[in-house]
Amino acid sequence: QFDTLLVSPEAASQPAKLYAVREFAIANGLSSQAPAIAHVQSAQENPIQAWLTAGQFPAKTLIVLAPSETELARARLNAARDLFAVIDGVPLIAPGWNACGACRRATPELAYTAQ
């Protein structure tokens, strides 16, 4: 269960696309209330790059990436544990999703494209 949606600075500049991320979260068993949204304000405050480099992501935090961050995410992600998906053009990481027995599996009928 995720309780925070962390949005990288570049991704936050496209708020209309965040609606698709919220819908994905709700459709896949997250709380019916929208998760708290934490926008990272600057590069100095941005922990996402460090997480991507290490391939380690905080539990319960759905991470919305900027398109420029997807290559590093794909290279460092532990696909057995974490889900990388693109929803309506918005890349995200769902830490622990693939290791969760109660979470829905990535299937074509879900409204996203697993990468």
C-alpha positions in Angstrom: 0.0 0.0 0.0 1.4 3.4 -1.0 0.8 6.4 1.1 2.9 9.0 -0.8 3.2 10.0 -4.4 6.6 11.7 -5.0 6.9 13.7 -8.2 10.3 14.7 -9.6 10.7 18.4 -10.5 10.5 17.9 -14.3 7.5 15.6 -14.1 5.7 18.0 -11.8 5.8 20.6 -14.6 3.2 18.4 -16.4 0.3 18.2 -13.7 -2.3 17.2 -16.2 -0.5 13.9 -16.7 -0.5 13.2 -13.0 -4.3 12.4 -13.2 -3.5 9.2 -15.0 -1.1 8.2 -12.3 -3.7 8.8 -9.6 -6.2 6.7 -11.6 -3.7 3.9 -11.9 -3.1 3.9 -8.2 -6.8 3.7 -7.4 -7.5 1.1 -10.0 -4.8 -1.2 -8.6 -6.0 -1.4 -5.0 -4.6 1.7 -3.4 -6.7 3.7 -1.0 -9.7 5.3 -2.6 -8.5 8.6 -1.4 -5.8 10.2 -3.5 -2.3 9.6 -2.1 -0.5 12.6 -0.6 1.5 14.3 -3.3 4.9 15.5 -2.5 6.5 17.6 -5.2 10.3 17.8 -5.1 11.0 21.5 -5.5 14.6 21.6 -6.6 17.5 19.4 -7.6 19.0 19.9 -4.1 15.8 18.4 -2.6 15.6 15.6 -5.2 16.3 12.2 -3.6 15.1 10.4 -6.7 18.5 10.5 -8.5 20.2 8.9 -5.5 17.5 6.2 -5.3 17.8 5.6 -9.1 21.6 5.3 -8.8 21.4 2.9 -5.9 18.4 0.9 -7.3 16.8 1.3 -3.9 13.4 3.0 -3.4 11.5 3.8 -0.2 8.5 1.6 0.6 5.0 3.0 0.3 6.2 5.8 -2.1 4.9 5.8 -5.6 7.6 7.7 -7.6 6.7 9.7 -10.7 9.8 10.1 -12.9 10.7 12.6 -15.6 11.2 11.2 -19.0 14.9 12.0 -18.7 15.1 9.6 -15.7 13.7 6.5 -17.3 16.9 5.1 -18.8 18.6 5.1 -15.4 15.5 3.6 -13.8 15.4 0.7 -16.3 19.1 0.0 -15.8 19.0 0.0 -12.0 15.5 -1.3 -11.2 15.2 -4.7 -9.5 12.3 -6.0 -11.7 11.7 -9.0 -9.3 10.8 -6.5 -6.6 9.9 -3.1 -8.1 7.5 -2.2 -11.0 8.4 0.3 -13.7 5.4 1.4 -15.7 4.5 4.2 -18.1 0.9 5.5 -17.7 -0.2 7.9 -20.5 3.4 8.8 -21.1 4.2 9.3 -17.4 7.0 6.9 -16.2 6.8 5.7 -12.6 8.3 3.3 -10.1 6.1 1.3 -7.7 8.6 -0.1 -5.1 7.8 -3.6 -3.9 4.9 -4.0 -6.3 6.3 -7.1 -8.1 7.1 -8.8 -4.8 3.7 -8.1 -3.3 1.5 -11.2 -3.3 -1.7 -9.2 -2.9 -0.9 -6.7 -5.7 -2.3 -7.2 -9.2 0.2 -8.5 -11.7 1.2 -6.4 -14.7 -1.2 -7.5 -17.4 -2.1 -6.0 -20.8 -5.7 -5.1 -19.6 -4.3 -2.7 -17.1 -4.3 0.9 -18.3 -0.5 1.2 -18.6 2.4 -0.2 -20.5 4.9 -2.2 -18.4 8.5 -1.6 -19.5 
